[in-house]
Amino acid sequence: MKSEDTPFEGGPMDGRVLPVLLGPTGHPPKTYRIPVPDAAGGPPAVLVYRRVPRGHGGKLGLQRGWKYAYDPEGKKDGRLRWPWSKPDAGPGATPDGKRDDADG
């Protein structure tokens, strides 16, 4: 498998460069999770980094590659987001997204 030296920004890994395996498209994964063991023997904490463009350069303005930026919230994005998918229901939404007939 092919790997690429990828820099990390922010968080505990700031300034480090690690070799990251590339996928079949030649890009590193969108999220990179690093388990950090707990000193007291509890469950490990997980550092989450998100892939962002490294920058553009040269005359053509081509992308230089990828880097990882620290995501302190580390939300899990477990489902695929297709263009035809329904958005998540907000706090004031009615069941099944139907209109409330009591409003008129």
HELIX and SHEET records of a PDB file:
HELIX    1   1 GLY A   11  MET A   13  5                                   3    
HELIX    2   2 PRO A   95  GLY A   97  5                                   3    
HELIX    3   3 ASP A  101  ASP A  103  5                                   3    
SHEET    1   A 5 VAL A  17  LEU A  21  0                                        
SHEET    2   A 5 SER A   3  GLU A   9 -1                                        
SHEET    3   A 5 TRP A  66  TYR A  70  1                                        
SHEET    4   A 5 ALA A  45  PRO A  53 -1                                        
SHEET    5   A 5 THR A  31  VAL A  36 -1                                        
SHEET    1   B 2 HIS A  56  GLY A  57  0                                        
SHEET    2   B 2 LEU A  62  GLN A  63 -1                                        
END                                                                             
